[in-house]
Amino acid sequence: MLTKFVFLNLLAFPFFADLRRPELLLNNTISLYLTTEPGVTVGIWHTVPGSRGAEAVGKDQRWYEEALADAHPVIIYLHGNGGTRAASHRVQFLKMMGAADFHILALDYRGYGDSSGHPTESGFTTDVLALYDWAKARSGNSSILFWGHSLGTGIATNAARKLQEERGVQVDAVVLESSYTNIREAAIHVPISTLYRQFPGFEYLILDSLARADMFFRSDENVKVLACPLLILHAEDDTVLPPHLGRELFEMARSAYKDKTKVKFITFPEKLGLGHDYISFNPELPALVKDFLNIK
């Protein structure tokens, strides 16, 4: 039950979206499927840069795959818990960053959307690295970055660390939107836990059970060993994961990085009303990211 609560993969909103037909919601986008290990296939949307929109009309998957080598940066987008890649704020992200001339590969992890399998932390890492390998084999010299939102921030740092430690390969950058230090700290701070943490046994029944269920998402440990550029974004009015969690993660990373210029923390003022899910609605977002990554 705790696993279902953390992942919320059964809340497959929007409930009647046809994930095989992204063109109903987005331009320049196709749906594709990737087998990440035997018995597990994940659904992915690929949005090409807006500058190639006219070319993309009517093109098949082969054209989209070949387009990955066009030198535009590639974002592997890792969403938060609940819903699918068709959720409105995720669609907005694809629109915003596609218009800014990024490729975006947005996947539903195993157990989400139209992907097969059951959600696990280690399984998510397998899915992401399989997609990274698939994109790397097709993208030539184009840069590839992991962009995680909410729960996806822990998935992004897990994948980046495994890539670095086990293969000696650095992803070109990691962007963390509405992040947390680890899943235990996140569980303490999410609003739904406010009532329960007043009761005796909350730590044992809930927090300790996360570890027993093999859920850690240790971004605080992961950022201490990463060396790639790291950008952390947080809205000051985030009531789901308060901004001090993002700042703590930034301070940990900045202390560990030899090159301090590779780590940056950007907050968005409360007056913008971006909250937990809507940083992608800020029209300044693409420019902020390109400036940090030194992309023209």
N, C-alpha and C positions, 0 to 999 in steps of 0.2 A: 504493500500500500504506500509506503514511503517513497519507493521508486516511482510509482505512478504520480505521486504528488509533486516530486521534484521535476520530473520530465514533462508531465502534462501532455504527453504525446497523443492521448486519447481525445483531447480537445482539438480536433482537427479543423479548426475554423480557418477561413470561411467554409462552412459545411458543404456547400454545393458547388464549389469551384471545380472546374475541369482542369486538373493539373497538366493534362496532355495538350491543352490548348491555351498557352500563355498569351497568344495573340488577342484573346478576349480582354486582357488587362494591360498589355504592354506591346509596344512596337519593337521591332528588331530583336525578337526573342524566340527561341525554340526550346522545346522540352526534349531531354535525352535521358538515357538510363545507363548506369555504370555498375558492373558487378565488382564489388570491393573485396569480397572473399567468397568462397563457395557457399551458395545458399543465400547470399545477401546482395540485393540490387537496390541502388538508391536513385531517386528521381532528382533531376537537376534542371534548372533553367539557365540558359546561356543568353545573355543580353550583349549585343555588340555595341561598340561606340556609336554615338549618335551621328558622327560625321560619316559613317558608313551605312546609315539608315536606308538611303535610296538604293544602294547596291544590294542590301539584304532582302529586299522584297522578293518573295517567292523562292528564296534559296533553300537548299536542303542542308542536312546536318554536315555533310562533307565540306560545303562552303564555309559554314560557321567554324568548323575545326581548323581549316586552313587560315581563316581570318585571325586566329589567335597569334599567328606569327607576324602580325602587321606592325609590331613595335609599340602598340598601345599597352599600358600596364594592365595586368589581369588581377582582379579581386576574387578571391575565394571567400564567399560570404557565409558566415556561420551564425545562424539565427539563435534566438533565445528559446526558452521552453514554451510549450503550447503552440497550437496552430501549425500552419504549413508555410511553404515559401510564397503562398498566395495571400498571406495576411496583408492588410492595407499598408502598414508602415514598412513592410518589407518590399512591397511593390513600389512604394515611393522611393526607397533606397535605390532600387534598380533604375528607376526613371532618372533620379538625380545624378547618380554616378555614371550612368550610361550617357546622359547628355553631356557630361564632363569628359567624355572620351576614354572611359575605362571599359574594358571587358568585365563582365561580372558573371561568375559561376556560382549560383545560389542553390545549395543542395538541401534536401530534407534528409536528415540522418536516418539510420536504420530505425524502423518503428514509427517514423513520422510520415505524414502525407501518404503518398503512394509507394513509399519505400518498404521493402520487406525486412524481416528480422525483428529483433527486440532491442530496445535501447539499453546500452551500458556505456560507462565512461570509456573503457578501453576500446569498445566497438566504434564509438564516435571517432577516436583517433585513427583507427584503421580506415574508416570511411574517408576522412579528410586527407590522409596521406595517399590513398589510392587516387583520389581526385587530383591531388597535387602532381603525382606521377603522370597521370593522364594529360594534364594541362602542360606540364614541363616537356613532355615528348612532342608537343604540337606548337609550342609558343616561341620557339627559336630563342632570340635574345631578349624577348619581352620580360619585364620584371613581373614577379608574382608575389602578392601579399595576402596574408590572412587577415580578414576583418571579422571580429567576433562581436556580437551584441549580447549583453546580459549573460545567460548561461553559456552562450557561445564564446565568451571571452576566455573562460577556463578551457574550453575545447581548443581554442586557437593557441593558447600558450602550451598546452599539452602537446599538440602536434608540432609546434615550432621547436620545442625542446627535444622531442624524440628525433626529429629530422636532424637536429644539430648533433646530439649525443651519439646516435646510433649510425648515422651516415656521414657525419662530418660536413653536412650541407646546411647553409643558412637560407631560410626564406628571405626574400628581399626586404620585407617589412612586416610588422604586426600592428594592427590598429585595434584597440579595445574600447568599445563603446558601452557605457553604463556597466562598469566592471565591478569586481569584488576581489577580495584577497584569496579566499578559499570557500568551499561550499558550507563549511561549518559556520563561518562568520556570516555568510549570506543568510543562512537559515535563522540566525539570531536576529537579524535586522529586518527581514521581510515583514510587512505589516500583519500578515495572517498569524505570525508567531507571537504577536504582542500579548494576546490573551493567554496562550498556553505556557509561555515562559514564566508566568506567575505561579504555576503549579509545581509542587515537588515532583521530581522525576523527569522534568522536561529535558535536562541534559542527558540523562541515561536513555530515556525512551526515544527521544528524537535525535539529538545531536550525536550521541554515540552510535545510534543505529545507522547513521549515514556511513560511518566508517565500516560497520559490519556489512553494509550492502555494497562495499567497494566504491563509494562515491566520495571523492576528495577534491578534485578540480583545484589543485594547488598552484594557482597563479603566483602566489607569494613566493613559493619555492622556485617555480619555473623562471620567473624574470631575473632571478639571481644568477642564472647561468646563460641566459640568452645574450647574444651579441649583435643581433640585427636591429635596425631602427625600430623604435617602439613609441607609438603615439597613443595616449590615453585620453579619452573624451568623456566628460560627465556634465550633466545638467545640474545646476544648483537646486532645482526643484524636483529632483528625482526622489520620490517617496517610496519606491520599491527597494532600491539599493542606494542608500544615502551617499552623497559625494565624498564623504570622508573615507569611504572604502577605496574609491578610486585614487584619492590623494595618498593614502597609505601605500597602495600598490606602487604608485609613482615614486614615492620616497625610497621604498625598498629597491626598486630597479635602479634609481639614480645612484644610490649608495654602492650598488654592485657593479655598475657599468664603468669600465675604464674611460670610455669616451662619453662624457656627460651630454654632449650635444646630440647623441643618438636617442635620447629619452626626452619626451615632452608631455606635459599635462595641460590640457585646454578645458576650461569650464565655460559653460553657457549660462548667462544670468537668468535668474528666476523670472524676470519680466518677459522673457521670450516664451515662457510656458511650454518648454519642450519635454519636460518630465522624463520618464524612463524610456519611452519608445519613439520620441519624435525628433531626435537630433537630426535625422535625415531630412526633416522638413526645413532646416535652416539653409537658405540659399548660399550662405558663405562657406558651407562645409567643403565643397570640392576644392575651393581655393586654399583653405586652411591645410587640407591634406596634401595638395600638390606642392605647396610652399615647404612643408616639412620634409617631403620626400624629394624635393628639388626636381619636380616634374614641370616642364613648361607646357 
